[in-house]
Amino acid sequence: MDFAESSEHSMLRAAIAKMAAGFGYRYFLERSRDGRGMGELWDAVFASGFGAVNIPEEYGGGGKGIQELAIIVEELCAAGCPLLLQVVSSGICGSVLAAHGTEAQKDEWLPRLAGGQAKMCFAITEPDAGSNSHKIATKATKDGNRWILNGSKYYTTGVDQADAVLVVAKTGTRENGRGVLSLFIVDPNAPGFVKTPIEMEIVEPEKQFMVSLDDVVVPAEGLVGGEEGGGLRQMFAGLNPERITTSAKATGLGRYFLTRAVSYAGERQVWDVPIGTHQAIAHPLAAAKVKLELARLAMTRAAWLYDNGMDVGEASNMAKIVSSEASIECFEAAIQTHGGNAYATEFGIAHLWGITRLGRSAPVSREMALNYVAIHSLGLPRSY
């Protein structure tokens, strides 16, 4: 058991931190508000070969794992410029296709995802299903050598930037009434595919959309893995990495908040000494630091388990719970440390409230993650 970070990981962390420092929170804030997106940061990350470290080398990726992707996500967030679509495109979609795609699907998509020339988004959530994936109503009907998709998806991130969408659809019904799920690679420009922006209060460059599918035609080769009914298993090749990289996003944001708060507390003087000398300021920051480091341990362990082919359901859910709570506590400590200045744009904190608080609700809610632990770790009966 070795808790020391490898030299390779340390160098990767340092390289990303140096790159991200050239962008920072003002870049993120400006690009979120004016709608231009973060194309320059995306290009810089991928041009350096860091954008898809988890995609196999034979397809142009880094040939590494979720541990390395988590480091990149965390360092970008620690610099105040989260790149959410990278989590979706590389972490979810790249992982799913690498694990379950046909050779033709891998050849078509993985090199472009690895190079940053293409982006994919993931469409699973529905207005009437929420966290209950078994209640998904979007339906795929086989029609000769093609599939016809009908239904709707909610909170589909970055579909306006995507070259393809991984859509979860029902292709049948089991004896117990639950849907048989399958995954499809869908062209967002196909006839009948309509995306409608959802007006959000969260400050982030990636927008959210309602997606409507009205007789959208998907060729037979668009069925992921060529396997009807394999969707649930295929999904978790992407959902566990999503939870781990979401944890990395949260711990990175936590580090960002603490860095700014500690700097302010060391410089700001009110009663002739820096406010950081007062325990009312120092102790909340110290307590947040403790919880943040515990969350980073949980996240790192989950990533290691995934990369080593072990069962990661429990670890990824636990990491997601503790990291989202830790980042919120770091945010609160930073707000209180800054006082009224926390709400001024120049201090770079308040605009990240929405994306930080979202971690408790998405991509899986705290309650559903706790349900997993209750059922699978403790052996308690299902409540749903």
ChimeraX attribute file (.defattr): number of C-alpha atoms within 10 A of each C-alpha:
attribute: neighborCount
match mode: 1-to-1
recipient: residues
	/A:1	3
	/A:2	5
	/A:3	8
	/A:4	7
	/A:5	9
	/A:6	10
	/A:7	9
	/A:8	10
	/A:9	14
	/A:10	12
	/A:11	12
	/A:12	16
	/A:13	19
	/A:14	15
	/A:15	15
	/A:16	20
	/A:17	19
	/A:18	13
	/A:19	17
	/A:20	23
	/A:21	15
	/A:22	11
	/A:23	17
	/A:24	19
	/A:25	25
	/A:26	15
	/A:27	16
	/A:28	21
	/A:29	20
	/A:30	16
	/A:31	18
	/A:32	18
	/A:33	12
	/A:34	9
	/A:35	12
	/A:36	11
	/A:37	21
	/A:38	20
	/A:39	11
	/A:40	10
	/A:41	21
	/A:42	16
	/A:43	15
	/A:44	15
	/A:45	22
	/A:46	19
	/A:47	12
	/A:48	12
	/A:49	16
	/A:50	22
	/A:51	27
	/A:52	33
	/A:53	24
	/A:54	24
	/A:55	27
	/A:56	19
	/A:57	15
	/A:58	11
	/A:59	19
	/A:60	17
	/A:61	24
	/A:62	19
	/A:63	14
	/A:64	15
	/A:65	21
	/A:66	27
	/A:67	24
	/A:68	25
	/A:69	26
	/A:70	29
	/A:71	23
	/A:72	31
	/A:73	28
	/A:74	31
	/A:75	29
	/A:76	31
	/A:77	26
	/A:78	27
	/A:79	25
	/A:80	26
	/A:81	28
	/A:82	28
	/A:83	24
	/A:84	19
	/A:85	23
	/A:86	26
	/A:87	27
	/A:88	24
	/A:89	27
	/A:90	30
	/A:91	30
	/A:92	26
	/A:93	30
	/A:94	29
	/A:95	29
	/A:96	23
	/A:97	25
	/A:98	21
	/A:99	15
	/A:100	20
	/A:101	22
	/A:102	18
	/A:103	11
	/A:104	10
	/A:105	19
	/A:106	20
	/A:107	15
	/A:108	12
	/A:109	22
	/A:110	27
	/A:111	21
	/A:112	16
	/A:113	26
	/A:114	27
	/A:115	21
	/A:116	22
	/A:117	12
	/A:118	16
	/A:119	24
	/A:120	28
	/A:121	26
	/A:122	25
	/A:123	24
	/A:124	21
	/A:125	21
	/A:126	22
	/A:127	13
	/A:128	13
	/A:129	15
	/A:130	15
	/A:131	17
	/A:132	12
	/A:133	18
	/A:134	16
	/A:135	15
	/A:136	25
	/A:137	20
	/A:138	20
	/A:139	23
	/A:140	26
	/A:141	16
	/A:142	15
	/A:143	12
	/A:144	8
	/A:145	9
	/A:146	16
	/A:147	22
	/A:148	16
	/A:149	26
	/A:150	20
	/A:151	19
	/A:152	24
	/A:153	25
	/A:154	22
	/A:155	19
	/A:156	25
	/A:157	21
	/A:158	22
	/A:159	26
	/A:160	17
	/A:161	16
	/A:162	18
	/A:163	18
	/A:164	21
	/A:165	22
	/A:166	25
	/A:167	24
	/A:168	25
	/A:169	27
	/A:170	27
	/A:171	21
	/A:172	16
	/A:173	13
	/A:174	9
	/A:175	6
	/A:176	6
	/A:177	10
	/A:178	14
	/A:179	21
	/A:180	19
	/A:181	26
	/A:182	26
	/A:183	30
	/A:184	26
	/A:185	23
	/A:186	22
	/A:187	18
	/A:188	23
	/A:189	14
	/A:190	13
	/A:191	12
	/A:192	15
	/A:193	20
	/A:194	16
	/A:195	20
	/A:196	14
	/A:197	17
	/A:198	13
	/A:199	9
	/A:200	11
	/A:201	8
	/A:202	16
	/A:203	19
	/A:204	25
	/A:205	23
	/A:206	21
	/A:207	22
	/A:208	20
	/A:209	22
	/A:210	20
	/A:211	21
	/A:212	19
	/A:213	21
	/A:214	15
	/A:215	18
	/A:216	22
	/A:217	23
	/A:218	21
	/A:219	17
	/A:220	15
	/A:221	16
	/A:222	20
	/A:223	25
	/A:224	24
	/A:225	23
	/A:226	17
	/A:227	14
	/A:228	16
	/A:229	19
	/A:230	17
	/A:231	23
	/A:232	16
	/A:233	14
	/A:234	22
	/A:235	22
	/A:236	15
	/A:237	21
	/A:238	24
	/A:239	21
	/A:240	25
	/A:241	30
	/A:242	25
	/A:243	29
	/A:244	32
	/A:245	34
	/A:246	29
	/A:247	34
	/A:248	33
	/A:249	32
	/A:250	36
	/A:251	34
	/A:252	28
	/A:253	32
	/A:254	31
	/A:255	26
	/A:256	26
	/A:257	27
	/A:258	25
	/A:259	16
	/A:260	16
	/A:261	26
	/A:262	20
	/A:263	11
	/A:264	18
	/A:265	21
	/A:266	13
	/A:267	12
	/A:268	15
	/A:269	13
	/A:270	8
	/A:271	7
	/A:272	7
	/A:273	12
	/A:274	14
	/A:275	21
	/A:276	21
	/A:277	13
	/A:278	11
	/A:279	11
	/A:280	12
	/A:281	19
	/A:282	17
	/A:283	14
	/A:284	18
	/A:285	25
	/A:286	16
	/A:287	14
	/A:288	24
	/A:289	20
	/A:290	12
	/A:291	20
	/A:292	27
	/A:293	16
	/A:294	17
	/A:295	27
	/A:296	21
	/A:297	15
	/A:298	23
	/A:299	30
	/A:300	25
	/A:301	19
	/A:302	31
	/A:303	28
	/A:304	17
	/A:305	18
	/A:306	22
	/A:307	17
	/A:308	11
	/A:309	8
	/A:310	10
	/A:311	11
	/A:312	20
	/A:313	20
	/A:314	17
	/A:315	22
	/A:316	28
	/A:317	26
	/A:318	23
	/A:319	28
	/A:320	34
	/A:321	25
	/A:322	22
	/A:323	32
	/A:324	28
	/A:325	24
	/A:326	28
	/A:327	31
	/A:328	24
	/A:329	23
	/A:330	30
	/A:331	27
	/A:332	19
	/A:333	25
	/A:334	28
	/A:335	19
	/A:336	17
	/A:337	25
	/A:338	21
	/A:339	10
	/A:340	9
	/A:341	15
	/A:342	18
	/A:343	14
	/A:344	12
	/A:345	12
	/A:346	11
	/A:347	16
	/A:348	19
	/A:349	23
	/A:350	18
	/A:351	18
	/A:352	20
	/A:353	15
	/A:354	14
	/A:355	18
	/A:356	22
	/A:357	17
	/A:358	16
	/A:359	24
	/A:360	21
	/A:361	15
	/A:362	15
	/A:363	15
	/A:364	20
	/A:365	17
	/A:366	19
	/A:367	12
	/A:368	15
	/A:369	19
	/A:370	16
	/A:371	19
	/A:372	18
	/A:373	18
	/A:374	16
	/A:375	13
	/A:376	14
	/A:377	12
	/A:378	10
	/A:379	10
	/A:380	12
	/A:381	10
	/A:382	10
	/A:383	7
	/A:384	5
